[in-house]
Amino acid sequence: MTPSTAGKGGLRLPRAVLWDWDNTLVDSWGVIADALNTTLVAMGQEAWTLAQTRERVKASLRDSFPGMFGTRWPEAEKIFYDRFQSRHMELLEALPGAEALLAALAERGVYQGVVSNKRGPFLRKEADHLDWNRFFGRVVGAGDAARDKPAPEPVLMALEGGPVPPGADVWFVGDTDLDMICARDSGCVPLLIRAEPPQSGEFVTIAEMLHFQSCDELRQLVDKL
């Protein structure tokens, strides 16, 4: 199947759902761009536009910063997190329909967890601030597992204590190709959730991927399953 909305009727209610966090459930591009540009400028590089940030930011910091800053990446890491920590709670905002979607799945008895490349302590603080920890069995961020997403270790950690291992009964929902690669490589069902439809050739290696434009659209499907 090519990535599309076709075939959504073939989905069945999962036993578990794993969520990406940033820009899947919460709007965080503003604070990420702010902290990253503070870092880039401090390290003598040019700031990125928001469009460039959205295109380039996918991997965890420990996987991406060594390539961006070389041996000075620990210095860049400190600058980034100092800036991020000062602003991320102030700018945290749930995406429209996200809480209703989480609640709908919880009401159906579906186990839910988070697999994010945001550093674990920041991630769990944000989930607690939104009072969303009640929905999740495990909230796994960058640095919590031996390797970060798209490696399978965070997926396995997030499903610890859940009803099923990775497989056809587990949805992995995210907004980037990295999320879809993680879903594919861990054997979960890949669901892309973002306003923009998949572009030609963008997800050719991700079989059976389905696209939803918003949390509301996915919730409407869940309500019918």
N, C-alpha and C positions, 0 to 999 in steps of 0.2 A: 504494500500500500504506500502511496506517496503521501507526504505530510499534508493533511487537509482536514476539513471537518467531516468528510465522508466517513461513514462507519461508526459514528459515535453511538448509534443505537446498539452496536455490538458489545459495548462495555457493560460489565456487570458491577454491582456494588463491590468495592474492594474490601478486604479485611483489614488493610492498613494503607495509610497514605503518608508519604514523606514529602515534606515541603522544603524548597529553597526559601530563603527569608527575604533578602533585599530585592525589592522591585517585583516580588511575587506576592508577598503578603503585606509588605510595608514599602512606602515611598522613601527611598534613601539616597537617590542620586544627588540631591543637593548637598548633603553633608559629606558624602564620599568625594564629590568633586571639589568641595571647599578644602577638605583635609589633604587631598592629593595635590591640588595646586599649591597649597602652602608648602608642601614638601618639595615639589618640583622646583619652585622658585628658590627655596632655601638651598637646594642642592645645585643651583646654577643652571637649571634647565628651563625650557619654555613651558608656560602653563598650557593645559589642554582646554579645548572647548568642551561644553557639556556633551555635544555629539561625539566627540573623540573619547571622552570618558566612558560613555555608554557602550561604545564599540569595543574599547580595549580592556575594561575592567571585568575580569571573569575569575581568574585564578586567585587563590589565597595570597596574602602578602608574602608569606615565607616562600611561596613558589614563584612569585612574580618580581619581587624587589631585587633579588640578586642579579637578575638580568637587566633591570633598569638602572641600578646604581652600583653594580660591581661590589668591590670589597667594602664600600661605604654604606652598604644597605642597612646595617644595624643602626647607623646614625639616621638614615632616612626613616626607618621604622619608628624610632623614638619621636621624631618630628611629626610624623603622620598621626600616631596614636595620641600624642599630647594635644594636638589640634582636634582630632576626632572626639576624644573623651570630653573636651570642653563644650562640645556642641551637639552630640548625637541625640541626647535625650530631649533637648530643646526643639529639635527639628523632626523628631520621630512622628510619623503619621501613618496610620493604617490605610491601606488601599481600599477604595470603595468596595463593599460587599465581602471583604475578607473575613471579618468576624462572623457574619451570618453563614458563610460557607463552612468555617470551622465548626460552628455550632450545629449545623445541619448534619455534618458527618458524625460529630460526637453523639448526637441524639440517636443516630442509627447504630451506635456501638462500634464505630470504626476506630481502630487504633491510629493515632497520629503522632508523628515526630518531625523534627526539623534537622536538615542537613545543610549547613551553610558554610561559606568560606569567610564569614565574619568571625573574628576571634571569639572563642567560647564565652568568656565572662561578659563581654559587651552584649553578645547575643542573648544570653539568659537574663541580663538586666533589662533589656528592651522587652522581652517576652513577659517578664514580671510586671513591668510598668504598664503594659497593655492589659494585664490580667488574663493573659492567654496561656500561662503555664497549666491552667486547668484543662486545656485541650490536649496537652502533649505528654506522651510517656517519656520521651527523651528529647533533649534539645542539644544537638551536637554542632560545635563550631570548629573553626580552624584551630589546630593545635591540640584538640581533644583526643584525636586518634593518631596512630603512627604516621599516617599520611592524610592529606586533605582531599576533598572532592576535586576531580572525579574518581579518585581511587575508591575501592569498595569498602575500606575499613570504616569510614564514617557511617555508611549505610548499615553495616552490620551492627555497629554500636547503637544506632538510633532504633534498631528493631529489637534490641535486647529487652526481654520482658514482654514483647509483643506476641500476638497470636500466631504469626507466620514468619518464615525466613523470606529473604528476597525472592521474588517470583511473580507469577501471573496474577496473584491476588494482592499485589502491592503496586499502587500508583506512585510514581515519582513526578512531582509537579514543580516546574521551574520556568524561568524566562530566558535562558541562554543555551547556546550549544553545549556548554560545559555540563549543564544540568542534564541535557538529553544524552550526552555521552555517559554520564554517571548512571543514568537509568538503564541504558543499553548494557553497559559493562557489568552491572550488578544484577541484571535479569529482571528488572522491574518494568512496569508499563510506563512509557514516556508520555507525559502530557505537558505541552508547551502552553503557557498562559501569558499572553502579552497582547497589546492592542494591534501590533503590526503582524500581518500574516507572514508565514514563511516565504522567503524569497527563493527564486529558482536556483537550485543547486545548493541551498543553504544546509539542508539536513539529509542529504542523499544517503548517508551511512546509518541513519536512524530509522529502522523498520517499524512500522505500525505506530508511528507517532501521531498524536492528535493535537489539534490546535484549538484553544479557547481564547476569545478576545478579552475576557475579564473574569473576575471571581464570580460575578453574578451569573454569567453564562454557564460556568461549571456547576454552580449551585442548582440552577434550573435542571441540569441533567441529573444531578444527584437526587433531586426530589422525585424524579421519575423512575429511579432504579429500585 
